[in-house]
Amino acid sequence: MNVFTMLDRLVLFVIGIVVAVCSGYAFVHAIRQRADAFQAASKLTKNAWLGITGASALFLLVIPLFGVISTPSVYGVIMSFQGLRSELTLFWLAGTVAMLVYLVDVKPAVVAASRGGNSW
């Protein structure tokens, strides 16, 4: 295995870990918010966002953890969080987009609605 292949796998591993952690954070954040804050922000319902962020966390965090359990080694960890190189690339991309939409669009609007105003 040459240096560029190792570097490629390491970069994809870091991206996979960051995306997995962010998807877990988005799901936990959605759980902790009030249901009326989503409606006040003119977003989908809390249950809809729980489903979306939960599915995102499933594909980005939970399924790679099963890969780590099945291959408990450093190589197994690195290969489980490859994201774009996995067999579930389409689901990885969909989960990443869903997580990013929540964190960039929905979360700030819900937090602002929870505070009772639109503060920058």
Secondary structure by P-SEA (a helix, b strand, c coil): ccaaaaaaaaaaaaaaaaaaaaaaaaaaaaaaccaaaaaaaccccaaaaaaaaaaaaaaccaaaaaaaaacccaaaaaaaaccccccaaaaaaaaaaaaaaaacccaaaaaaaaaccccc
